Amino acid sequence: VSLAKRADVVMVAPATANVIAKLAHGIADDMLTTTVLACDCPKLISPAMNTRMYENPVTKDNLDTLRKYGWQVVEPASGYLACGDTGKGKLPEPEVLLDWLLQTCAYEKDMEGLRVLVTAGPTQESLDPVRYLTNHSTGKMGYAIAKAAARRGATVTLVSGPTALEKPRFMEVVDIVSAADMFREVTNRAPEQDIIIKAAAVADYTPAQVAGDKLKKSDADMSIPLVRTQDILAWLGEHRQKGQFLCGFSMETRDMLENSRKKLQKKHVDMIAANNVKEQGAGFAVDTNLLTLITADGERALPLMSKEEAAHALLTEILARREKL
């Protein structure tokens, strides 16, 4: 009981069919089941067993019973099992289990009940079947914001351009390729969102025509006619819902504050998170950032910090300002 009182979260991993059955029916006949029965903190369980045992209706019923009592079930992975079979029932990797623990207890759930849409990554504008125009965005900042919002209890939708990042858990991830794709997915979901954070590096221009076959090189120079893409942030500013908070990102190489403040006013948004890619530690493909949060009443320059820390600082500022809307 003293151990149970000290616990912030309980995770049983790996959980056998036997211990799942005991926990589901309140049997406390050993150290583990006795301690867990006395816990009133959040509880997670990670089943690991032979595929047939896991898929047995009795095991499924026991897991459903645990869910009914508030347990979160971490689905097992598929692969080669200790018994020699291959199938579902493998204990997830430690990084996955840690992710579940952090999601459960790492942060206060001060965004619970809020719906947050985040955009991240680059877009790709096709020239022909093998070439496209893009930029250097890796999606790291947008993904950090989406993860931070989920950690704090928000219902998160992440609209992501092509990146090499692992898809984050605990949110809906919508994969897109082009600026037109992102415009469609964001505007379709925008009306139901409480907070929208546009961290993606969306192409401002796209080829006027996409060749059906690969463009062959020749001795002559080539010019590519471009047309403007639809401005997502401007559309959101014009169609915002009552009480909705809009935050855009601005990446500059000069006159950062002046250009970002113009963007804030022109797009009719509540905040612009700006950085200068020429500053060391800021910009693309690094794990840190140097943001300045620009609002109608001033600027707040954040120190150099990890993108995770910057994401939480941004969200905290948004929550404080959202209360004043």
Stockholm file with secondary structure:
# STOCKHOLM 1.0

chainA/1-325         VSLAKRADVVMVAPATANVIAKLAHGIADDMLTTTVLACDCPKLISPAMNTRMYENPVTKDNLDTLRKYGWQVVEPASGYLACGDTGKGKLPEPEVLLDWLLQTCAYEKDMEGLRVLVTAGPTQESLDPVRYLTNHSTGKMGYAIAKAAARRGATVTLVSGPTALEKPRFMEVVDIVSAADMFREVTNRAPEQDIIIKAAAVADYTPAQVAGDKLKKSDADMSIPLVRTQDILAWLGEHRQKGQFLCGFSMETRDMLENSRKKLQKKHVDMIAANNVKEQGAGFAVDTNLLTLITADGERALPLMSKEEAAHALLTEILARREKL
#=GR chainA/1-325 SS CHHHHHCSCEEEEEECHHHHHHHHTTCCCSHHHHHHHTCCSCEEEEECSCHHHHHSHHHHHHHHHHHHTTCEECCCEEEECTTSCEEEEECCCHHHHHHHHHHHHSSCCTTTTCEEEEEESBCCEESSSSCEECCSCCSHHHHHHHHHHHHTTCEEEEEECSCSSCCCSSSEEEECCSHHHHHHHHHHHGGGCSEEEECSBCCSEEESSCCSSCCCCCSSCCCCCEEECCCHHHHHHHSCCTTCEEEEEEEESSCHHHHHHHHHHHHTCSEEEEEETTSTTCSTTCSEECCEEEETTEEEECCSEEHHHHHHHHHHHHHHHHTTC
#=GC SS_cons         CHHHHHCSCEEEEEECHHHHHHHHTTCCCSHHHHHHHTCCSCEEEEECSCHHHHHSHHHHHHHHHHHHTTCEECCCEEEECTTSCEEEEECCCHHHHHHHHHHHHSSCCTTTTCEEEEEESBCCEESSSSCEECCSCCSHHHHHHHHHHHHTTCEEEEEECSCSSCCCSSSEEEECCSHHHHHHHHHHHGGGCSEEEECSBCCSEEESSCCSSCCCCCSSCCCCCEEECCCHHHHHHHSCCTTCEEEEEEEESSCHHHHHHHHHHHHTCSEEEEEETTSTTCSTTCSEECCEEEETTEEEECCSEEHHHHHHHHHHHHHHHHTTC
//
